[in-house]
Amino acid sequence: MTRLAIRKMLAANQPGVILHVSSIGAQKASIITPLYQAGKSALNTFVRGMADLHKMAGIRIVAVAPGIIKSPLFTDHPEVMRYIDETKDCMLEPAAVARGMLAVATDLRYPAGTILEVADIDDNWRVVSMLNDPGPTGKAAWSSNKNVALEDVKKVIDGEKGLAK
């Protein structure tokens, strides 16, 4: 899709912005969601790698990296909500992520290639560094019930032991 958008902008000789949605998951590793995290890490590398397109053609490619969002991906799935402790954990409203998206897309303080972490309340955003980044820091960056998810992974592993022949 990005390639199609770039082609359209180039054909029209128009500058533009392409905004990707990454995740704080790209900044950490876990056996719970390794493929998701690998995909989001690849997306971050892509966004950073395309930064020079702004100088070449006026097209800025940027991304937001949200934390836990109060969305149907969580709220409509009780099996996933088990991983969230609603008394301790922070879930961002979708509007908070939208504000971060608007900022990284329109505010030139965020240059091409920026990954903007949107994982804290009060629009307390943070640019994710490519090297030596401290990892997710916002209130919506971590869930308290990770141990429940780890138990689920262990059950899957235990259930599949000895099945290969």
MODELLER restraints for C-alpha pairs under 7 A, 6 or more apart:
rsr = mdl.restraints
at = mdl.atoms
rsr.add(forms.Gaussian(group=physical.xy_distance, feature=features.Distance(at['CA:9:A'], at['CA:15:A']), mean=6.38, stdev=0.5))
rsr.add(forms.Gaussian(group=physical.xy_distance, feature=features.Distance(at['CA:9:A'], at['CA:16:A']), mean=6.87, stdev=0.5))
rsr.add(forms.Gaussian(group=physical.xy_distance, feature=features.Distance(at['CA:15:A'], at['CA:57:A']), mean=6.76, stdev=0.5))
rsr.add(forms.Gaussian(group=physical.xy_distance, feature=features.Distance(at['CA:15:A'], at['CA:58:A']), mean=4.61, stdev=0.5))
rsr.add(forms.Gaussian(group=physical.xy_distance, feature=features.Distance(at['CA:15:A'], at['CA:59:A']), mean=5.13, stdev=0.5))
rsr.add(forms.Gaussian(group=physical.xy_distance, feature=features.Distance(at['CA:16:A'], at['CA:58:A']), mean=6.59, stdev=0.5))
rsr.add(forms.Gaussian(group=physical.xy_distance, feature=features.Distance(at['CA:16:A'], at['CA:59:A']), mean=4.79, stdev=0.5))
rsr.add(forms.Gaussian(group=physical.xy_distance, feature=features.Distance(at['CA:16:A'], at['CA:60:A']), mean=6.28, stdev=0.5))
rsr.add(forms.Gaussian(group=physical.xy_distance, feature=features.Distance(at['CA:17:A'], at['CA:59:A']), mean=5.59, stdev=0.5))
rsr.add(forms.Gaussian(group=physical.xy_distance, feature=features.Distance(at['CA:17:A'], at['CA:60:A']), mean=4.67, stdev=0.5))
rsr.add(forms.Gaussian(group=physical.xy_distance, feature=features.Distance(at['CA:17:A'], at['CA:61:A']), mean=5.81, stdev=0.5))
rsr.add(forms.Gaussian(group=physical.xy_distance, feature=features.Distance(at['CA:17:A'], at['CA:105:A']), mean=6.35, stdev=0.5))
rsr.add(forms.Gaussian(group=physical.xy_distance, feature=features.Distance(at['CA:18:A'], at['CA:60:A']), mean=6.23, stdev=0.5))
rsr.add(forms.Gaussian(group=physical.xy_distance, feature=features.Distance(at['CA:18:A'], at['CA:61:A']), mean=4.79, stdev=0.5))
rsr.add(forms.Gaussian(group=physical.xy_distance, feature=features.Distance(at['CA:18:A'], at['CA:62:A']), mean=6.41, stdev=0.5))
rsr.add(forms.Gaussian(group=physical.xy_distance, feature=features.Distance(at['CA:19:A'], at['CA:61:A']), mean=6.00, stdev=0.5))
rsr.add(forms.Gaussian(group=physical.xy_distance, feature=features.Distance(at['CA:19:A'], at['CA:62:A']), mean=5.12, stdev=0.5))
rsr.add(forms.Gaussian(group=physical.xy_distance, feature=features.Distance(at['CA:19:A'], at['CA:63:A']), mean=5.27, stdev=0.5))
rsr.add(forms.Gaussian(group=physical.xy_distance, feature=features.Distance(at['CA:19:A'], at['CA:105:A']), mean=6.55, stdev=0.5))
rsr.add(forms.Gaussian(group=physical.xy_distance, feature=features.Distance(at['CA:20:A'], at['CA:62:A']), mean=6.28, stdev=0.5))
rsr.add(forms.Gaussian(group=physical.xy_distance, feature=features.Distance(at['CA:20:A'], at['CA:63:A']), mean=4.47, stdev=0.5))
rsr.add(forms.Gaussian(group=physical.xy_distance, feature=features.Distance(at['CA:20:A'], at['CA:64:A']), mean=6.58, stdev=0.5))
rsr.add(forms.Gaussian(group=physical.xy_distance, feature=features.Distance(at['CA:21:A'], at['CA:63:A']), mean=5.50, stdev=0.5))
rsr.add(forms.Gaussian(group=physical.xy_distance, feature=features.Distance(at['CA:21:A'], at['CA:64:A']), mean=5.23, stdev=0.5))
rsr.add(forms.Gaussian(group=physical.xy_distance, feature=features.Distance(at['CA:21:A'], at['CA:65:A']), mean=6.24, stdev=0.5))
rsr.add(forms.Gaussian(group=physical.xy_distance, feature=features.Distance(at['CA:22:A'], at['CA:40:A']), mean=5.36, stdev=0.5))
rsr.add(forms.Gaussian(group=physical.xy_distance, feature=features.Distance(at['CA:22:A'], at['CA:43:A']), mean=6.63, stdev=0.5))
rsr.add(forms.Gaussian(group=physical.xy_distance, feature=features.Distance(at['CA:22:A'], at['CA:44:A']), mean=6.83, stdev=0.5))
rsr.add(forms.Gaussian(group=physical.xy_distance, feature=features.Distance(at['CA:22:A'], at['CA:63:A']), mean=6.24, stdev=0.5))
rsr.add(forms.Gaussian(group=physical.xy_distance, feature=features.Distance(at['CA:22:A'], at['CA:64:A']), mean=5.74, stdev=0.5))
rsr.add(forms.Gaussian(group=physical.xy_distance, feature=features.Distance(at['CA:22:A'], at['CA:65:A']), mean=4.59, stdev=0.5))
rsr.add(forms.Gaussian(group=physical.xy_distance, feature=features.Distance(at['CA:22:A'], at['CA:66:A']), mean=6.99, stdev=0.5))
rsr.add(forms.Gaussian(group=physical.xy_distance, feature=features.Distance(at['CA:23:A'], at['CA:40:A']), mean=6.23, stdev=0.5))
rsr.add(forms.Gaussian(group=physical.xy_distance, feature=features.Distance(at['CA:23:A'], at['CA:65:A']), mean=3.89, stdev=0.5))
rsr.add(forms.Gaussian(group=physical.xy_distance, feature=features.Distance(at['CA:23:A'], at['CA:66:A']), mean=5.02, stdev=0.5))
rsr.add(forms.Gaussian(group=physical.xy_distance, feature=features.Distance(at['CA:23:A'], at['CA:67:A']), mean=6.42, stdev=0.5))
rsr.add(forms.Gaussian(group=physical.xy_distance, feature=features.Distance(at['CA:24:A'], at['CA:65:A']), mean=5.17, stdev=0.5))
rsr.add(forms.Gaussian(group=physical.xy_distance, feature=features.Distance(at['CA:24:A'], at['CA:66:A']), mean=5.86, stdev=0.5))
rsr.add(forms.Gaussian(group=physical.xy_distance, feature=features.Distance(at['CA:24:A'], at['CA:67:A']), mean=5.55, stdev=0.5))
rsr.add(forms.Gaussian(group=physical.xy_distance, feature=features.Distance(at['CA:24:A'], at['CA:117:A']), mean=6.81, stdev=0.5))
rsr.add(forms.Gaussian(group=physical.xy_distance, feature=features.Distance(at['CA:24:A'], at['CA:136:A']), mean=6.11, stdev=0.5))
rsr.add(forms.Gaussian(group=physical.xy_distance, feature=features.Distance(at['CA:24:A'], at['CA:141:A']), mean=6.86, stdev=0.5))
rsr.add(forms.Gaussian(group=physical.xy_distance, feature=features.Distance(at['CA:25:A'], at['CA:37:A']), mean=5.08, stdev=0.5))
rsr.add(forms.Gaussian(group=physical.xy_distance, feature=features.Distance(at['CA:25:A'], at['CA:40:A']), mean=6.91, stdev=0.5))
rsr.add(forms.Gaussian(group=physical.xy_distance, feature=features.Distance(at['CA:26:A'], at['CA:37:A']), mean=4.90, stdev=0.5))
rsr.add(forms.Gaussian(group=physical.xy_distance, feature=features.Distance(at['CA:26:A'], at['CA:38:A']), mean=6.72, stdev=0.5))
rsr.add(forms.Gaussian(group=physical.xy_distance, feature=features.Distance(at['CA:26:A'], at['CA:40:A']), mean=5.00, stdev=0.5))
rsr.add(forms.Gaussian(group=physical.xy_distance, feature=features.Distance(at['CA:26:A'], at['CA:41:A']), mean=4.44, stdev=0.5))
rsr.add(forms.Gaussian(group=physical.xy_distance, feature=features.Distance(at['CA:27:A'], at['CA:135:A']), mean=5.55, stdev=0.5))
rsr.add(forms.Gaussian(group=physical.xy_distance, feature=features.Distance(at['CA:27:A'], at['CA:136:A']), mean=6.67, stdev=0.5))
rsr.add(forms.Gaussian(group=physical.xy_distance, feature=features.Distance(at['CA:28:A'], at['CA:135:A']), mean=6.87, stdev=0.5))
rsr.add(forms.Gaussian(group=physical.xy_distance, feature=features.Distance(at['CA:29:A'], at['CA:37:A']), mean=6.82, stdev=0.5))
rsr.add(forms.Gaussian(group=physical.xy_distance, feature=features.Distance(at['CA:32:A'], at['CA:149:A']), mean=6.60, stdev=0.5))
rsr.add(forms.Gaussian(group=physical.xy_distance, feature=features.Distance(at['CA:32:A'], at['CA:150:A']), mean=6.44, stdev=0.5))
rsr.add(forms.Gaussian(group=physical.xy_distance, feature=features.Distance(at['CA:32:A'], at['CA:153:A']), mean=6.53, stdev=0.5))
rsr.add(forms.Gaussian(group=physical.xy_distance, feature=features.Distance(at['CA:44:A'], at['CA:115:A']), mean=6.92, stdev=0.5))
rsr.add(forms.Gaussian(group=physical.xy_distance, feature=features.Distance(at['CA:47:A'], at['CA:61:A']), mean=5.92, stdev=0.5))
rsr.add(forms.Gaussian(group=physical.xy_distance, feature=features.Distance(at['CA:47:A'], at['CA:62:A']), mean=5.97, stdev=0.5))
rsr.add(forms.Gaussian(group=physical.xy_distance, feature=features.Distance(at['CA:47:A'], at['CA:63:A']), mean=6.95, stdev=0.5))
rsr.add(forms.Gaussian(group=physical.xy_distance, feature=features.Distance(at['CA:47:A'], at['CA:113:A']), mean=5.15, stdev=0.5))
rsr.add(forms.Gaussian(group=physical.xy_distance, feature=features.Distance(at['CA:48:A'], at['CA:113:A']), mean=4.11, stdev=0.5))
rsr.add(forms.Gaussian(group=physical.xy_distance, feature=features.Distance(at['CA:48:A'], at['CA:114:A']), mean=6.82, stdev=0.5))
rsr.add(forms.Gaussian(group=physical.xy_distance, feature=features.Distance(at['CA:50:A'], at['CA:61:A']), mean=6.54, stdev=0.5))
rsr.add(forms.Gaussian(group=physical.xy_distance, feature=features.Distance(at['CA:50:A'], at['CA:113:A']), mean=6.55, stdev=0.5))
rsr.add(forms.Gaussian(group=physical.xy_distance, feature=features.Distance(at['CA:51:A'], at['CA:60:A']), mean=6.78, stdev=0.5))
rsr.add(forms.Gaussian(group=physical.xy_distance, feature=features.Distance(at['CA:51:A'], at['CA:61:A']), mean=6.33, stdev=0.5))
rsr.add(forms.Gaussian(group=physical.xy_distance, feature=features.Distance(at['CA:51:A'], at['CA:112:A']), mean=4.75, stdev=0.5))
rsr.add(forms.Gaussian(group=physical.xy_distance, feature=features.Distance(at['CA:51:A'], at['CA:113:A']), mean=4.48, stdev=0.5))
rsr.add(forms.Gaussian(group=physical.xy_distance, feature=features.Distance(at['CA:53:A'], at['CA:59:A']), mean=5.77, stdev=0.5))
rsr.add(forms.Gaussian(group=physical.xy_distance, feature=features.Distance(at['CA:53:A'], at['CA:60:A']), mean=6.78, stdev=0.5))
rsr.add(forms.Gaussian(group=physical.xy_distance, feature=features.Distance(at['CA:54:A'], at['CA:60:A']), mean=4.93, stdev=0.5))
rsr.add(forms.Gaussian(group=physical.xy_distance, feature=features.Distance(at['CA:54:A'], at['CA:112:A']), mean=6.38, stdev=0.5))
rsr.add(forms.Gaussian(group=physical.xy_distance, feature=features.Distance(at['CA:60:A'], at['CA:112:A']), mean=4.77, stdev=0.5))
rsr.add(forms.Gaussian(group=physical.xy_distance, feature=features.Distance(at['CA:61:A'], at['CA:112:A']), mean=5.33, stdev=0.5))
rsr.add(forms.Gaussian(group=physical.xy_distance, feature=features.Distance(at['CA:61:A'], at['CA:113:A']), mean=5.77, stdev=0.5))
rsr.add(forms.Gaussian(group=physical.xy_distance, feature=features.Distance(at['CA:62:A'], at['CA:104:A']), mean=6.83, stdev=0.5))
rsr.add(forms.Gaussian(group=physical.xy_distance, feature=features.Distance(at['CA:62:A'], at['CA:105:A']), mean=6.95, stdev=0.5))
rsr.add(forms.Gaussian(group=physical.xy_distance, feature=features.Distance(at['CA:62:A'], at['CA:112:A']), mean=5.64, stdev=0.5))
rsr.add(forms.Gaussian(group=physical.xy_distance, feature=features.Distance(at['CA:62:A'], at['CA:113:A']), mean=5.06, stdev=0.5))
rsr.add(forms.Gaussian(group=physical.xy_distance, feature=features.Distance(at['CA:62:A'], at['CA:114:A']), mean=5.09, stdev=0.5))
rsr.add(forms.Gaussian(group=physical.xy_distance, feature=features.Distance(at['CA:62:A'], at['CA:115:A']), mean=6.16, stdev=0.5))
rsr.add(forms.Gaussian(group=physical.xy_distance, feature=features.Distance(at['CA:63:A'], at['CA:114:A']), mean=6.27, stdev=0.5))
rsr.add(forms.Gaussian(group=physical.xy_distance, feature=features.Distance(at['CA:63:A'], at['CA:115:A']), mean=4.79, stdev=0.5))
rsr.add(forms.Gaussian(group=physical.xy_distance, feature=features.Distance(at['CA:63:A'], at['CA:116:A']), mean=6.23, stdev=0.5))
rsr.add(forms.Gaussian(group=physical.xy_distance, feature=features.Distance(at['CA:64:A'], at['CA:100:A']), mean=6.92, stdev=0.5))
rsr.add(forms.Gaussian(group=physical.xy_distance, feature=features.Distance(at['CA:64:A'], at['CA:101:A']), mean=6.13, stdev=0.5))
rsr.add(forms.Gaussian(group=physical.xy_distance, feature=features.Distance(at['CA:64:A'], at['CA:115:A']), mean=5.48, stdev=0.5))
rsr.add(forms.Gaussian(group=physical.xy_distance, feature=features.Distance(at['CA:64:A'], at['CA:116:A']), mean=4.62, stdev=0.5))
rsr.add(forms.Gaussian(group=physical.xy_distance, feature=features.Distance(at['CA:64:A'], at['CA:117:A']), mean=5.88, stdev=0.5))
rsr.add(forms.Gaussian(group=physical.xy_distance, feature=features.Distance(at['CA:64:A'], at['CA:118:A']), mean=6.57, stdev=0.5))
rsr.add(forms.Gaussian(group=physical.xy_distance, feature=features.Distance(at['CA:65:A'], at['CA:115:A']), mean=6.47, stdev=0.5))
rsr.add(forms.Gaussian(group=physical.xy_distance, feature=features.Distance(at['CA:65:A'], at['CA:116:A']), mean=5.75, stdev=0.5))
rsr.add(forms.Gaussian(group=physical.xy_distance, feature=features.Distance(at['CA:65:A'], at['CA:117:A']), mean=4.56, stdev=0.5))
rsr.add(forms.Gaussian(group=physical.xy_distance, feature=features.Distance(at['CA:65:A'], at['CA:118:A']), mean=5.75, stdev=0.5))
rsr.add(forms.Gaussian(group=physical.xy_distance, feature=features.Distance(at['CA:66:A'], at['CA:97:A']), mean=6.54, stdev=0.5))
rsr.add(forms.Gaussian(group=physical.xy_distance, feature=features.Distance(at['CA:66:A'], at['CA:117:A']), mean=5.86, stdev=0.5))
rsr.add(forms.Gaussian(group=physical.xy_distance, feature=features.Distance(at['CA:66:A'], at['CA:118:A']), mean=4.53, stdev=0.5))
rsr.add(forms.Gaussian(group=physical.xy_distance, feature=features.Distance(at['CA:66:A'], at['CA:119:A']), mean=5.36, stdev=0.5))
rsr.add(forms.Gaussian(group=physical.xy_distance, feature=features.Distance(at['CA:67:A'], at['CA:118:A']), mean=6.24, stdev=0.5))
rsr.add(forms.Gaussian(group=physical.xy_distance, feature=features.Distance(at['CA:67:A'], at['CA:119:A']), mean=4.35, stdev=0.5))
rsr.add(forms.Gaussian(group=physical.xy_distance, feature=features.Distance(at['CA:67:A'], at['CA:140:A']), mean=5.14, stdev=0.5))
rsr.add(forms.Gaussian(group=physical.xy_distance, feature=features.Distance(at['CA:67:A'], at['CA:141:A']), mean=4.86, stdev=0.5))
rsr.add(forms.Gaussian(group=physical.xy_distance, feature=features.Distance(at['CA:68:A'], at['CA:91:A']), mean=5.21, stdev=0.5))
rsr.add(forms.Gaussian(group=physical.xy_distance, feature=features.Distance(at['CA:68:A'], at['CA:92:A']), mean=6.17, stdev=0.5))
rsr.add(forms.Gaussian(group=physical.xy_distance, feature=features.Distance(at['CA:68:A'], at['CA:140:A']), mean=5.27, stdev=0.5))
rsr.add(forms.Gaussian(group=physical.xy_distance, feature=features.Distance(at['CA:68:A'], at['CA:141:A']), mean=6.30, stdev=0.5))
rsr.add(forms.Gaussian(group=physical.xy_distance, feature=features.Distance(at['CA:69:A'], at['CA:91:A']), mean=5.05, stdev=0.5))
rsr.add(forms.Gaussian(group=physical.xy_distance, feature=features.Distance(at['CA:69:A'], at['CA:92:A']), mean=4.57, stdev=0.5))
rsr.add(forms.Gaussian(group=physical.xy_distance, feature=features.Distance(at['CA:69:A'], at['CA:93:A']), mean=6.02, stdev=0.5))
rsr.add(forms.Gaussian(group=physical.xy_distance, feature=features.Distance(at['CA:69:A'], at['CA:94:A']), mean=6.32, stdev=0.5))
rsr.add(forms.Gaussian(group=physical.xy_distance, feature=features.Distance(at['CA:70:A'], at['CA:91:A']), mean=5.14, stdev=0.5))
rsr.add(forms.Gaussian(group=physical.xy_distance, feature=features.Distance(at['CA:70:A'], at['CA:92:A']), mean=5.56, stdev=0.5))
rsr.add(forms.Gaussian(group=physical.xy_distance, feature=features.Distance(at['CA:70:A'], at['CA:93:A']), mean=5.39, stdev=0.5))
rsr.add(forms.Gaussian(group=physical.xy_distance, feature=features.Distance(at['CA:70:A'], at['CA:94:A']), mean=6.59, stdev=0.5))
rsr.add(forms.Gaussian(group=physical.xy_distance, feature=features.Distance(at['CA:71:A'], at['CA:94:A']), mean=6.98, stdev=0.5))
rsr.add(forms.Gaussian(group=physical.xy_distance, feature=features.Distance(at['CA:74:A'], at['CA:80:A']), mean=5.88, stdev=0.5))
rsr.add(forms.Gaussian(group=physical.xy_distance, feature=features.Distance(at['CA:74:A'], at['CA:81:A']), mean=5.72, stdev=0.5))
rsr.add(forms.Gaussian(group=physical.xy_distance, feature=features.Distance(at['CA:75:A'], at['CA:81:A']), mean=6.48, stdev=0.5))
rsr.add(forms.Gaussian(group=physical.xy_distance, feature=features.Distance(at['CA:83:A'], at['CA:143:A']), mean=6.63, stdev=0.5))
rsr.add(forms.Gaussian(group=physical.xy_distance, feature=features.Distance(at['CA:83:A'], at['CA:145:A']), mean=4.65, stdev=0.5))
rsr.add(forms.Gaussian(group=physical.xy_distance, feature=features.Distance(at['CA:83:A'], at['CA:146:A']), mean=5.96, stdev=0.5))
rsr.add(forms.Gaussian(group=physical.xy_distance, feature=features.Distance(at['CA:83:A'], at['CA:148:A']), mean=6.15, stdev=0.5))
rsr.add(forms.Gaussian(group=physical.xy_distance, feature=features.Distance(at['CA:83:A'], at['CA:149:A']), mean=6.19, stdev=0.5))
rsr.add(forms.Gaussian(group=physical.xy_distance, feature=features.Distance(at['CA:84:A'], at['CA:143:A']), mean=5.46, stdev=0.5))
rsr.add(forms.Gaussian(group=physical.xy_distance, feature=features.Distance(at['CA:84:A'], at['CA:144:A']), mean=6.24, stdev=0.5))
rsr.add(forms.Gaussian(group=physical.xy_distance, feature=features.Distance(at['CA:84:A'], at['CA:145:A']), mean=5.68, stdev=0.5))
rsr.add(forms.Gaussian(group=physical.xy_distance, feature=features.Distance(at['CA:85:A'], at['CA:143:A']), mean=6.98, stdev=0.5))
rsr.add(forms.Gaussian(group=physical.xy_distance, feature=features.Distance(at['CA:85:A'], at['CA:144:A']), mean=5.92, stdev=0.5))
rsr.add(forms.Gaussian(group=physical.xy_distance, feature=features.Distance(at['CA:85:A'], at['CA:145:A']), mean=6.31, stdev=0.5))
rsr.add(forms.Gaussian(group=physical.xy_distance, feature=features.Distance(at['CA:89:A'], at['CA:140:A']), mean=6.84, stdev=0.5))
rsr.add(forms.Gaussian(group=physical.xy_distance, feature=features.Distance(at['CA:89:A'], at['CA:143:A']), mean=5.86, stdev=0.5))
rsr.add(forms.Gaussian(group=physical.xy_distance, feature=features.Distance(at['CA:89:A'], at['CA:144:A']), mean=6.47, stdev=0.5))
rsr.add(forms.Gaussian(group=physical.xy_distance, feature=features.Distance(at['CA:90:A'], at['CA:139:A']), mean=5.82, stdev=0.5))
rsr.add(forms.Gaussian(group=physical.xy_distance, feature=features.Distance(at['CA:90:A'], at['CA:140:A']), mean=4.76, stdev=0.5))
rsr.add(forms.Gaussian(group=physical.xy_distance, feature=features.Distance(at['CA:91:A'], at['CA:140:A']), mean=5.56, stdev=0.5))
rsr.add(forms.Gaussian(group=physical.xy_distance, feature=features.Distance(at['CA:92:A'], at['CA:140:A']), mean=6.45, stdev=0.5))
rsr.add(forms.Gaussian(group=physical.xy_distance, feature=features.Distance(at['CA:96:A'], at['CA:123:A']), mean=6.81, stdev=0.5))
rsr.add(forms.Gaussian(group=physical.xy_distance, feature=features.Distance(at['CA:97:A'], at['CA:118:A']), mean=6.24, stdev=0.5))
rsr.add(forms.Gaussian(group=physical.xy_distance, feature=features.Distance(at['CA:100:A'], at['CA:118:A']), mean=6.26, stdev=0.5))
rsr.add(forms.Gaussian(group=physical.xy_distance, feature=features.Distance(at['CA:104:A'], at['CA:110:A']), mean=5.72, stdev=0.5))
rsr.add(forms.Gaussian(group=physical.xy_distance, feature=features.Distance(at['CA:104:A'], at['CA:116:A']), mean=6.86, stdev=0.5))
rsr.add(forms.Gaussian(group=physical.xy_distance, feature=features.Distance(at['CA:114:A'], at['CA:127:A']), mean=6.78, stdev=0.5))
rsr.add(forms.Gaussian(group=physical.xy_distance, feature=features.Distance(at['CA:115:A'], at['CA:127:A']), mean=5.86, stdev=0.5))
rsr.add(forms.Gaussian(group=physical.xy_distance, feature=features.Distance(at['CA:115:A'], at['CA:128:A']), mean=5.48, stdev=0.5))
rsr.add(forms.Gaussian(group=physical.xy_distance, feature=features.Distance(at['CA:116:A'], at['CA:125:A']), mean=6.69, stdev=0.5))
rsr.add(forms.Gaussian(group=physical.xy_distance, feature=features.Distance(at['CA:116:A'], at['CA:126:A']), mean=5.76, stdev=0.5))
rsr.add(forms.Gaussian(group=physical.xy_distance, feature=features.Distance(at['CA:116:A'], at['CA:127:A']), mean=4.59, stdev=0.5))
rsr.add(forms.Gaussian(group=physical.xy_distance, feature=features.Distance(at['CA:116:A'], at['CA:128:A']), mean=6.00, stdev=0.5))
rsr.add(forms.Gaussian(group=physical.xy_distance, feature=features.Distance(at['CA:117:A'], at['CA:125:A']), mean=5.69, stdev=0.5))
rsr.add(forms.Gaussian(group=physical.xy_distance, feature=features.Distance(at['CA:117:A'], at['CA:126:A']), mean=5.09, stdev=0.5))
rsr.add(forms.Gaussian(group=physical.xy_distance, feature=features.Distance(at['CA:117:A'], at['CA:127:A']), mean=5.89, stdev=0.5))
rsr.add(forms.Gaussian(group=physical.xy_distance, feature=features.Distance(at['CA:117:A'], at['CA:128:A']), mean=6.20, stdev=0.5))
rsr.add(forms.Gaussian(group=physical.xy_distance, feature=features.Distance(at['CA:118:A'], at['CA:125:A']), mean=5.23, stdev=0.5))
rsr.add(forms.Gaussian(group=physical.xy_distance, feature=features.Distance(at['CA:119:A'], at['CA:138:A']), mean=4.59, stdev=0.5))
rsr.add(forms.Gaussian(group=physical.xy_distance, feature=features.Distance(at['CA:119:A'], at['CA:139:A']), mean=6.29, stdev=0.5))
rsr.add(forms.Gaussian(group=physical.xy_distance, feature=features.Distance(at['CA:119:A'], at['CA:140:A']), mean=4.86, stdev=0.5))
rsr.add(forms.Gaussian(group=physical.xy_distance, feature=features.Distance(at['CA:119:A'], at['CA:141:A']), mean=5.57, stdev=0.5))
rsr.add(forms.Gaussian(group=physical.xy_distance, feature=features.Distance(at['CA:120:A'], at['CA:138:A']), mean=4.11, stdev=0.5))
rsr.add(forms.Gaussian(group=physical.xy_distance, feature=features.Distance(at['CA:120:A'], at['CA:139:A']), mean=4.96, stdev=0.5))
rsr.add(forms.Gaussian(group=physical.xy_distance, feature=features.Distance(at['CA:120:A'], at['CA:140:A']), mean=5.69, stdev=0.5))
rsr.add(forms.Gaussian(group=physical.xy_distance, feature=features.Distance(at['CA:121:A'], at['CA:139:A']), mean=6.93, stdev=0.5))
